[in-house]
């Protein structure tokens, strides 16, 4: 029934791809790959397959991919995605490896498409990043003798309840996963409850991501364009949050002199929408893509570029992590902490619950109940250099203390790769 549902849904799936391609042309490319006809050539090399669905997972995979390439010098990495932004991020991060890393879209989860994909590449192992559990993919790997590892794995209570409602479809898939490397004890417990047989706690690989020098240089350039204005960054904002933030920002009349609000929406198809939202409130906006001769007196900087989050963090004074003002689960705060930036989060951080709670307890992050409290806290930090420095130091210590998950994960994967 699950496979039949996929086949029946394919016309709607492709219609949606075409529709999304109006704003993101990448959705209209490489459709054959999504049907199990990859463009990348097969290879006689040992193939290690890593699936990273979109931007966040792809960036999180960087330490693991680099470690695997170093540990297995004769291997080739097959990196798959579901979104064009994830694919573009992978090309940016790993393009310098040449033929040692190839990219493709993951085929849709039907037995035929997955089977053709597996026969084409014959991978030694399938490594799924974070939350990607596809029943037919896992079953196909089992039939082909390809072990499946779910690494940097996380599972919220909400996702667990959703999985349990799917009955045997999800529990059978969980039982067929060879190895799980979970981020936290809580994640491990929830994954075990679905039936996964071998679950270890390795921590989050995201703590091992190192800010690249090119991103830091870009951040320094961006800061030079801004000048000495204090900068509050709202990173990876989601639909509904920007309006709350902009309205709360406007309600405060007494801001630090020249305070700049920077907003970086999580999804690129919303860049134009957010720009209109800013203009409708009578605020002036400059887009990052058009920032050539300084920011001038603009009220808002709109981050409309991909793959530059480290640069935005480097250029700001304090940062809000989006997806947390509304019940969307929040986003990753580790990158901001790794650059020593004070972090603000909303109430809804269930996707990164333990990391966020530890950051709050460590004094690296501050939780706020709503948009007005968010803006008030941000403005206090912009005016108080000592408070910013203190939170920044706590953020650096927090990020440093949790490193090492990549090495622990690679050691586990050696059991499967040999």
C-alpha positions in Angstrom: 0.0 0.0 0.0 2.9 2.4 0.8 4.6 1.8 -2.6 1.2 2.0 -4.4 0.6 5.4 -2.7 4.0 6.6 -4.0 3.2 5.6 -7.6 -0.3 7.2 -7.5 1.2 10.4 -6.0 4.0 10.8 -8.6 2.0 13.1 -10.9 1.2 15.4 -8.0 4.9 15.1 -6.8 6.2 16.2 -10.2 3.6 19.0 -10.5 4.8 20.3 -7.1 8.4 20.1 -8.3 7.5 22.1 -11.4 5.6 24.6 -9.2 8.5 25.1 -6.8 10.8 25.5 -9.8 9.2 28.9 -10.5 11.3 30.4 -7.7 14.0 27.6 -7.4 15.0 26.4 -10.9 16.9 23.6 -9.3 13.6 21.7 -8.7 13.2 21.4 -12.5 16.5 19.7 -13.0 17.7 16.0 -12.7 14.2 14.5 -12.6 15.5 11.2 -13.9 17.6 10.8 -10.8 14.5 11.1 -8.6 13.1 8.1 -10.6 16.2 5.9 -10.0 18.1 6.9 -13.2 21.2 8.6 -11.7 23.5 10.7 -14.0 26.6 9.9 -12.0 28.6 6.9 -13.4 29.2 3.7 -11.4 32.7 3.1 -10.2 34.9 0.2 -9.2 36.0 2.1 -6.1 34.6 1.3 -2.6 31.5 3.5 -2.5 30.3 4.9 0.8 26.8 6.4 0.4 25.8 9.4 2.6 22.3 10.8 2.4 21.8 14.4 3.5 18.3 15.6 2.6 18.8 19.4 2.6 21.1 22.3 3.6 21.2 21.6 7.3 22.0 17.9 7.0 24.5 18.5 4.2 26.4 21.1 6.3 26.3 18.7 9.3 27.7 15.9 7.2 30.9 17.8 6.4 33.0 16.5 9.3 31.9 13.0 8.7 32.4 13.1 4.9 35.9 14.5 5.4 36.7 11.9 8.0 35.6 9.1 5.8 37.6 10.3 2.9 40.7 10.5 5.1 40.0 7.1 6.7 39.4 5.3 3.4 41.7 7.0 0.9 40.6 4.6 -2.0 36.9 5.2 -1.4 34.4 7.3 -3.3 31.6 9.2 -1.5 28.1 9.1 -3.0 26.3 12.1 -1.5 22.5 12.2 -2.1 19.9 14.9 -1.4 16.3 15.7 -1.8 16.5 19.5 -2.4 18.4 21.6 -4.8 19.7 23.8 -2.0 21.1 20.7 -0.3 22.8 19.7 -3.6 24.2 23.2 -4.1 25.5 23.2 -0.5 27.2 19.9 -1.1 28.9 21.1 -4.3 30.1 24.2 -2.4 31.5 22.1 0.5 33.0 19.2 -1.4 33.5 20.3 -5.0 37.3 20.4 -4.4 37.4 16.6 -4.0 36.7 16.0 -7.7 35.9 12.4 -8.7 36.2 11.2 -5.1 32.7 12.6 -4.4 29.7 12.5 -6.6 26.2 13.8 -6.0 22.7 12.7 -6.9 19.1 13.1 -5.9 17.7 10.2 -3.8 15.2 8.3 -5.8 11.6 8.3 -4.6 10.9 5.5 -2.1 9.6 2.7 -4.3 11.1 -0.7 -4.6 11.8 -0.4 -8.4 13.5 3.0 -8.1 15.6 2.1 -5.0 16.6 -1.2 -6.5 17.8 0.4 -9.7 19.8 2.9 -7.7 21.4 0.3 -5.6 22.4 -1.9 -8.6 23.9 1.2 -10.3 26.2 2.2 -7.4 26.6 -1.0 -5.3 27.5 0.9 -2.1 29.3 -0.8 0.8 27.1 1.1 3.3 24.2 3.5 3.4 24.6 6.3 5.9 21.5 8.3 6.6 21.9 11.7 8.3 19.7 12.6 11.3 16.0 11.7 10.7 15.9 10.2 7.2 14.0 6.8 7.5 12.6 5.5 4.2 11.0 2.1 4.4 11.6 0.9 0.9 15.1 2.2 0.8 15.9 0.3 4.0 14.2 -2.8 2.8 16.0 -2.6 -0.5 19.4 -2.2 1.2 18.6 -5.3 3.4 17.8 -7.4 0.3 21.0 -6.2 -1.4 23.1 -6.9 1.7 23.9 -3.2 2.2 24.1 -2.3 5.9 22.2 0.9 6.9 23.5 3.3 9.5 21.4 6.2 10.9 24.0 8.7 12.2 23.7 12.0 14.1 20.3 10.6 14.7 17.6 12.6 16.5 14.0 11.9 17.2 11.6 14.2 19.0 8.6 13.1 21.0 6.4 14.5 18.3 8.2 12.5 15.6 8.1 9.4 17.8 4.3 9.7 18.1 4.0 10.2 14.4 6.1 7.2 13.7 4.1 5.0 16.1 0.9 6.0 14.3 2.4 4.5 11.1 2.4 1.0 12.8 4.6 -1.7 11.3 5.7 0.4 8.4 8.0 2.4 10.6 8.8 -0.2 13.2 9.8 -2.7 10.5 12.1 0.0 9.0 13.6 0.8 12.4 14.3 -2.9 13.1 16.1 -3.2 9.7 18.5 -0.4 10.4 21.9 -2.0 11.2 23.3 0.7 13.4 22.1 4.0 15.0 24.5 6.7 16.3 22.2 9.0 18.3 22.9 12.5 19.4 21.6 12.2 23.0 20.4 9.6 25.5 16.9 10.8 25.0 17.1 10.4 21.2 18.6 6.9 21.7 15.7 5.9 24.0 13.0 7.0 21.6 14.7 5.3 18.7 15.1 2.0 20.6 11.4 2.2 21.4 10.7 1.9 17.6 12.7 -1.3 17.6 16.2 -0.4 16.3 18.5 -3.2 17.4 21.8 -1.4 17.9 21.8 2.1 19.2 24.8 4.0 20.6 25.1 7.6 21.8 27.9 9.5 20.0 26.8 13.2 20.4 26.1 15.7 17.6 28.5 15.8 14.7 27.4 19.5 14.2 29.7 20.4 17.1 32.7 19.3 14.9 31.9 21.6 12.1 34.8 24.1 11.8 34.0 27.6 10.4 35.9 27.8 7.1 38.3 30.6 6.7 36.6 31.8 3.5 33.3 32.2 5.5 35.1 34.2 8.2 36.7 36.4 5.6 33.3 37.0 4.0 31.9 37.8 7.4 34.6 40.4 7.9 33.8 41.9 4.6 30.1 42.0 5.4 30.9 43.6 8.8 33.0 46.2 6.9 30.0 47.0 4.7 27.8 47.5 7.8 30.3 49.6 9.7 30.1 50.1 13.4 26.3 49.7 13.6 25.2 47.1 16.2 23.7 44.1 14.5 20.9 41.8 15.6 20.7 38.7 13.4 17.6 36.6 13.0 18.9 33.4 11.4 16.9 30.7 9.6 13.5 32.3 10.2 10.4 30.5 9.2 7.1 31.6 7.8 5.1 33.7 10.3 8.2 34.6 12.4 9.4 37.6 10.3 6.1 39.5 10.7 6.3 39.0 14.5 9.9 40.1 14.6 9.4 43.2 12.4 6.3 44.3 14.3 8.1 43.9 17.7 11.1 45.8 16.3 9.0 48.7 15.2 7.2 48.9 18.6 10.5 49.8 20.3 11.2 53.5 19.7 14.4 53.8 21.8 16.9 51.5 20.1 20.7 51.7 20.3 21.9 54.3 17.8 22.0 52.8 14.3 20.9 49.3 15.3 20.5 47.1 12.3 18.1 44.2 12.0 19.4 41.4 9.8 17.0 38.6 8.7 18.0 35.4 6.9 15.0 33.3 6.0 15.6 29.6 6.0 14.0 28.9 2.6 15.2 30.9 -0.4 11.8 30.9 -2.1 10.7 33.3 0.6 13.3 36.0 0.0 11.1 38.2 -2.1 8.1 37.7 0.2 10.2 38.9 3.2 11.5 41.9 1.3 7.9 42.9 0.6 7.0 42.4 4.2 9.7 44.8 5.3 8.8 47.4 2.8 5.1 47.2 3.7 6.0 48.4 7.2 7.8 51.4 5.9 11.2 50.1 6.7 14.1 50.4 4.2 15.8 47.1 3.2 19.0 46.2 1.4 19.5 42.6 0.1 22.8 40.9 0.7 23.0 40.1 -3.1 22.9 43.8 -3.8 25.3 44.9 -1.1 28.1 46.6 -3.1 28.8 50.0 -1.6 27.9 49.6 2.0 24.6 49.3 3.8 24.0 53.0 4.2 21.1 53.9 6.4 19.0 50.8 5.7 16.8 49.6 8.5 17.0 45.9 7.6 19.6 43.7 5.9 17.9 40.8 4.1 20.2 37.8 3.8 19.2 36.4 0.4 22.3 34.2 -0.1 22.8 30.5 0.5 25.7 28.8 2.2 26.8 32.0 4.1 25.4 31.4 7.5 28.8 31.3 9.2 29.5 34.7 7.5 26.3 36.2 8.9 27.1 34.9 12.4 30.6 36.3 12.1 29.2 39.7 11.2 26.6 40.0 13.9 26.7 41.0 17.6 24.0 38.6 18.8 21.7 36.1 17.1 18.2 34.6 17.3 17.8 31.1 16.0 14.6 30.8 13.9 11.9 28.2 13.9 11.5 28.6 17.7 9.1 31.5 18.1 6.4 29.3 16.6 5.9 25.6 17.2 8.3 24.5 14.4 11.0 22.9 16.6 13.8 25.4 16.2 17.0 25.2 14.2 20.6 24.4 15.1 22.3 26.9 17.5 25.7 25.3 17.4 27.2 27.4 14.6 26.4 30.6 16.4 27.9 29.2 19.6 31.0 28.0 17.7 31.7 31.7 16.7 31.2 32.9 20.3 27.9 34.8 19.6 25.2 35.3 22.3 22.2 33.2 21.3 18.5 33.9 21.7 15.8 31.2 21.2 12.0 31.0 21.5 10.0 28.4 23.5 9.8 25.8 20.7 13.1 24.0 20.3 12.0 20.3 20.4 14.1 19.4 17.3 17.2 20.4 19.2 15.9 20.0 22.8 19.0 18.8 24.7 21.6 21.0 23.0 19.4 24.1 23.5 18.7 23.3 27.1 22.4 22.8 27.8 23.2 26.0 26.1 20.7 27.9 28.2 21.9 26.3 31.4 25.5 27.1 30.4 24.7 30.7 29.9 25.4 30.5 26.2 21.8 31.1 25.2 18.7 32.9 26.5 15.2 31.7 26.0 12.4 34.2 25.4 8.6 33.7 25.4 7.6 35.9 22.5 8.8 38.4 19.9 8.5 41.4 22.1 10.7 39.7 24.7 13.1 38.7 22.0 13.6 42.2 20.7 13.9 43.6 24.3 16.6 41.0 25.1 18.5 41.6 21.8 18.5 45.4 22.4 19.8 44.9 25.9 22.7 42.8 24.6 23.5 45.3 21.9 23.9 48.0 24.5 25.8 45.9 27.1 29.2 44.9 25.8 30.1 43.1 29.0 27.0 40.9 28.8 27.7 40.1 25.2 31.3 39.1 25.9 30.2 36.9 28.9 27.6 35.0 26.9 30.0 34.7 23.9 32.6 33.1 26.2 30.1 30.7 27.5 29.0 29.9 23.9 32.6 29.1 22.9 33.1 26.9 25.9 29.7 25.1 25.3 30.6 24.4 21.7 34.1 23.2 22.5 33.0 20.8 25.3 30.8 18.8 23.0 33.3 18.1 20.1 34.4 14.6 19.2 31.2 13.0 17.8 32.7 12.5 14.4 35.5 10.3 15.5 33.1 8.2 17.7 30.8 7.8 14.7 33.5 6.7 12.3 34.7 4.1 14.8 31.2 2.6 14.8 30.9 2.8 11.0 34.1 0.7 10.7 32.1 -2.3 11.9 30.0 -2.0 8.7 32.6 -0.8 6.2 35.5 -3.0 7.3 
